[in-house]
Amino acid sequence: MTMLERLVESRVVASFAVGAAVWIAGRFGAPFPEDHAILQLIRVERPLVYDSIQWAYTILWFTTPYLLTSMAMSLAYVFLVKQRARPCGGPLPPYPVPAEREELYVVLGEVHHPKKPVPVSRPHWLSSPSGTGTRSGASEAWSWRSRATSATGCGRSSAGTGARPTTSR
């Protein structure tokens, strides 16, 4: 992994560091101009507006460089970092034929690596345990689905990623 790829992968931390450095330099290098005549008039006439301007000045010293750095890092990620092809897993097993099942169950998707959102060489089907007609079984099945990642990049979804495998009967 190149240095650019590492920097882009940690773009939130890098953007925060740049924003904090600029905030410190700007806060102490160019403090709020309290002695400016118009600001003094605003301070006397509208103290709340003056305080708002002062807070906005302070906050913008951080947020502006943070957002600009974040945008630059995102553009670098899109245009400069070369995407590596992710390896596709092995072929899926045949889908269980509903007529040959002894018990009623639902096949929720395929199971991949239990800790990482990557395909494995031999994926298998994730099926719900018997008794999913109950409310608790259905909610358990939905909690499995909610832990899934979106896509593996190999043309199939990874609906069972991280879910515990169950055997179908």
C-alpha positions as CSV (number, residue, x, y, z in Angstrom):
1,M,0.0,0.0,0.0
2,T,1.5,3.3,-1.0
3,M,1.8,6.3,1.2
4,L,-1.0,8.1,-0.7
5,E,-3.3,5.2,-0.2
6,R,-2.6,5.1,3.5
7,L,-3.2,8.8,3.8
8,V,-6.4,8.6,1.8
9,E,-7.6,5.6,3.9
10,S,-7.2,7.7,7.1
11,R,-8.6,10.9,5.5
12,V,-10.8,11.7,8.5
13,V,-7.9,11.7,10.9
14,A,-5.7,13.6,8.4
15,S,-8.5,16.2,7.9
16,F,-8.9,16.6,11.6
17,A,-5.2,17.1,12.1
18,V,-5.0,19.7,9.4
19,G,-8.0,21.5,10.7
20,A,-6.6,21.5,14.3
21,A,-3.2,22.8,13.1
22,V,-4.8,25.6,11.1
23,W,-7.2,26.4,14.0
24,I,-4.3,26.7,16.4
25,A,-2.2,28.8,14.0
26,G,-5.1,31.0,13.0
27,R,-6.5,31.4,16.6
28,F,-3.2,32.7,17.9
29,G,-1.7,34.1,14.7
30,A,-4.7,36.1,13.6
31,P,-6.9,36.6,16.7
32,F,-10.4,38.1,16.5
33,P,-10.2,41.8,15.8
34,E,-11.9,43.1,18.9
35,D,-10.7,46.7,18.5
36,H,-12.2,47.1,15.0
37,A,-14.6,50.1,15.1
38,I,-17.5,48.5,13.4
39,L,-17.2,45.4,15.7
40,Q,-17.1,47.8,18.7
41,L,-20.4,49.4,17.5
42,I,-22.0,46.0,17.1
43,R,-20.7,45.0,20.6
44,V,-22.4,48.0,22.1
45,E,-25.7,47.9,20.1
46,R,-26.2,44.1,19.7
47,P,-24.0,42.0,22.2
48,L,-25.6,38.7,21.1
49,V,-24.7,39.4,17.4
50,Y,-21.2,40.3,18.4
51,D,-20.8,37.1,20.4
52,S,-22.2,35.1,17.5
53,I,-19.7,36.7,15.1
54,Q,-16.8,36.0,17.5
55,W,-17.8,32.3,17.9
56,A,-18.3,31.9,14.1
57,Y,-14.8,33.4,13.6
58,T,-13.3,30.9,16.0
59,I,-15.3,27.9,14.7
60,L,-14.5,28.7,11.0
61,W,-10.8,28.5,11.7
62,F,-11.3,24.8,12.2
63,T,-14.2,23.8,10.0
64,T,-13.0,25.5,6.8
65,P,-9.7,23.7,6.5
66,Y,-11.3,20.4,7.8
67,L,-13.9,20.5,5.0
68,L,-11.4,21.5,2.3
69,T,-8.9,18.8,3.3
70,S,-11.7,16.3,3.5
71,M,-12.9,17.2,0.0
72,A,-9.3,17.1,-1.4
73,M,-8.8,13.7,0.2
74,S,-12.1,12.4,-1.2
75,L,-11.1,13.6,-4.7
76,A,-7.7,12.0,-4.3
77,Y,-9.5,8.7,-3.3
78,V,-11.7,8.9,-6.4
79,F,-9.2,10.0,-9.0
80,L,-5.7,9.0,-7.8
81,V,-6.0,5.8,-5.8
82,K,-6.1,2.7,-8.0
83,Q,-8.8,0.3,-6.9
84,R,-7.5,-3.3,-6.5
85,A,-9.7,-6.0,-7.8
86,R,-11.2,-7.9,-4.9
87,P,-11.0,-11.7,-5.2
88,C,-14.3,-13.4,-5.8
89,G,-15.2,-16.3,-3.6
90,G,-16.0,-19.8,-4.8
91,P,-19.2,-20.8,-6.5
92,L,-22.4,-20.9,-4.4
93,P,-23.8,-24.2,-3.4
94,P,-27.0,-25.2,-5.1
95,Y,-30.0,-23.5,-3.6
96,P,-32.0,-26.0,-1.4
97,V,-35.0,-27.3,-3.2
98,P,-38.1,-26.4,-1.1
99,A,-39.9,-29.6,-2.0
100,E,-37.1,-31.7,-0.5
101,R,-37.0,-29.9,2.9
102,E,-38.5,-31.7,5.9
103,E,-39.1,-28.6,7.9
104,L,-40.2,-25.1,6.9
105,Y,-37.3,-22.5,7.0
106,V,-36.2,-19.4,5.1
107,V,-32.9,-19.1,3.4
108,L,-31.7,-15.6,4.2
109,G,-28.6,-15.4,2.1
110,E,-25.0,-16.7,1.8
111,V,-22.5,-16.8,4.7
112,H,-19.0,-15.4,4.1
113,H,-16.1,-14.7,6.5
114,P,-17.4,-14.3,10.0
115,K,-15.2,-11.3,11.0
116,K,-14.4,-9.5,7.7
117,P,-16.6,-8.5,4.8
118,V,-14.7,-10.6,2.3
119,P,-15.8,-13.6,0.3
120,V,-14.6,-17.1,1.2
121,S,-13.6,-20.0,-1.0
122,R,-16.6,-22.1,0.0
123,P,-19.6,-20.0,1.0
124,H,-22.7,-21.7,2.3
125,W,-26.4,-20.7,2.8
126,L,-27.7,-19.0,5.9
127,S,-31.1,-20.3,6.8
128,S,-33.3,-19.3,9.7
129,P,-33.8,-21.8,12.5
130,S,-37.1,-23.7,12.8
131,G,-39.9,-21.7,14.4
132,T,-39.3,-18.4,12.7
133,G,-43.0,-17.9,12.5
134,T,-42.8,-16.6,16.1
135,R,-42.1,-12.9,16.6
136,S,-38.8,-13.6,18.3
137,G,-37.5,-15.8,15.5
138,A,-38.4,-13.2,12.9
139,S,-36.7,-10.4,14.8
140,E,-33.6,-12.6,15.2
141,A,-33.6,-13.2,11.5
142,W,-33.8,-9.5,10.8
143,S,-31.0,-8.8,13.3
144,W,-28.8,-11.2,11.3
145,R,-29.7,-9.3,8.1
146,S,-28.9,-5.9,9.7
147,R,-25.4,-7.0,10.5
148,A,-24.8,-7.8,6.8
149,T,-22.6,-5.8,4.6
150,S,-23.8,-4.4,1.3
151,A,-21.9,-6.0,-1.5
152,T,-18.8,-8.1,-2.1
153,G,-18.0,-6.7,-5.5
154,C,-18.5,-10.2,-7.1
155,G,-22.0,-9.7,-8.4
156,R,-23.8,-11.2,-5.3
157,S,-24.9,-9.8,-2.0
158,S,-23.3,-10.8,1.3
159,A,-26.5,-11.1,3.3
160,G,-25.1,-13.4,5.9
161,T,-21.8,-11.7,6.6
162,G,-21.0,-12.1,10.3
163,A,-24.0,-14.1,11.0
164,R,-23.7,-17.5,12.7
165,P,-24.3,-20.4,10.4
166,T,-27.2,-22.8,10.9
167,T,-27.6,-26.1,9.2
168,S,-30.7,-26.6,7.1
169,R,-32.6,-29.9,7.3
